[in-house]
Structures are given as structure tokens and as C-alpha cells.
Amino acid sequence: MKYVKITVLPLAFFGMVLLNGCSKDKDGPVAPATPVTPAATMGTLTVDVENVVGADPLVLDTRTYTSPAGEPFTVEKFNFYLSNFKLRRADGSEYTVPESYFLIRERPTGPLPGDGKHFVLDSIPVGDYTGLSFLIGVDEARNTAGAQTGALSPDNYMFWTWSQGYIFLQLEGRSPASGETTDHLIAYHIGDFRRPNNLRVVAPPLPGGAVIPIKGGHAPVLNLRADLLRLFVGGKPELSYPVLFGPDWVAVGGSEAGRVANNYSGSADRNVPGTNSMFTVTAVRAN
């Protein structure tokens, strides 16, 4: 006869097994860690442009203004390019905004939508910026880059020929003082990027020590005012060329256009930014 040996486990062992099982059921599965959202590294800056004539808003066709020389005139067209934007940090370093070409139009024409006086600079590294500069016109490389689209499309009526390039700034209107006695026209088409080079860089100061705060999730706005009267007289006596509508009713490229460019930019050198120009930063809103 065979005997089977039965081992009796202590009661305490079963108690430990039950306790362990209950403990696992109570804790449940381990919850996944909450993902950490990385801080934004890029932001945007919206620029709102306001065109004025001295202290008055620009109204096309119907409103008569007086030039610095005391001559009456009306405005029918006012367009200009702003490009090559740079933002400056407190340590003097600069960030160049890529592909920053914008056509400002008081009366929109051509294929671009909108009213032509608002645009957004994007892909800007976050941080506080203490200044900015930009080019009035289209840089030399893009003047000879062939057919382009968007703001640089020839269909925007701001382009001469493939050899002459873009019109940087365009003002057309009428004045009884004009030397053109048939229709009393005044016309200023500022261009040329070779000899002479009528491109100008301007760096309007920010108001009251303000900074441009670029932050992720925010949309700061910079208000930029453009004074049309500065085409007719400069801010610096040594650069100022008083425009009289009799002899100076037209300037289409060349040295005549260069004198007008000196007036509105406050600089006579393509590479020296003008700080006393037709442009004024009136406000920076952090939003």
C-alpha cells in the first residue's frame, strides 16, 4: 500500500497571497505620464500701415492737400514696396525675416487680395526686439530674378521691364501748379537699382523705449505711419530737395528720382539706414 504525503501549509501563507492580490487590484494600471508641451520658439508680427499727408489722412481723388512749397495737389495713386525686414535685439544682433516682400497700396489693384496695408512677418524667433529696419523697394537680386508671383508679380503694375526692374514707390496725382499743362499731372515713379541705386533702407525708432515682444501664442501689432509729404521735402537740411510741381512734376528713375528717395528716406546711401524718414512707428501692441 502506498501512502500519499499531504503537506499542510500554514494559514499565514494563504493570508499573504490574498493580501498581495488585493493590493494589485487596488493600485490598478500605471497611468501614462502627461506629455510636456515644448515652449514655442517662433512667433509673428503684424504690421498695420497708415498713409497720411502731414497731419491728415490720405484720401484719394477728392481731397486737396498743400505741398511744403505751398502748392495744391490731389492724389490718385500711392503704392510702395517694403522688403528685407530685420529685427534688432538689445545686444545689437539682428534677425532677417526670410522672404519679406510686401506691396502697400492705398487703392488695391492687380491680383493681390485685401486692402494692401496690412501684412504679417512670420517665423521670428521668440524674444524682445528693440528696433527694426526695412528696405523701401525690392532688392537687387529680386529685380533680376525673372517672372515672380504674389507681391512681386508684374501684374501688380509696379514693374517696368526685365532690364529696368521694379518701381519702388509710385505717386500719381494732379496739381494746377504742374509743369504738365494739359492734364496737370504729377508723377513720381521711384526706381533704378544700378546707377544710380535708388534703393533706401530706413530704421524708424520705436516710440518711448518700446520693445517688440515676440512670443508663442501672442500676436503683437506694430503701427507704421507713412507721410506722403516727405517725398517733397527731406527731414535733413543737407539732403532735402524741395520739390516744385512746375519743373519737378515728373520723376521716373534716374537722378531726379534719387533726390526724391533721399527726401523720403533721410539717407543718400543704399547701405546707410535713414532714421528720419517718411515712416514713423506710432505704437507697438503686445496683444
Buried (B, 14 or more C-beta within 10 A) or exposed (E): EEEEEEEEEEEEEEEEEEEEEEEEEEEEEEEEEEEEEEEEEEBBBBBBBBBBBEEEEBBBEEEEBEBBBEBEBBBBBBBBBBBBBBBBBEEEEEBEBEEBBBBBBBEBBBEBEEEBBEBEBBEBEBBEBBBBBBBBBBBBEBBEEEEBEEBBBBEBBBBBEEEBBBBBBBBBBBBEBBBBEEEBBBBBBBBBBEEBBBBBBBBBBBEEEBBBBBBEEBEBBBBBBBBBBBBBBBBBEEBBBEBBBBEBBBBBBBEBBBBBBBBBBBBBEBEEBBBBBBBBBEBBEEE
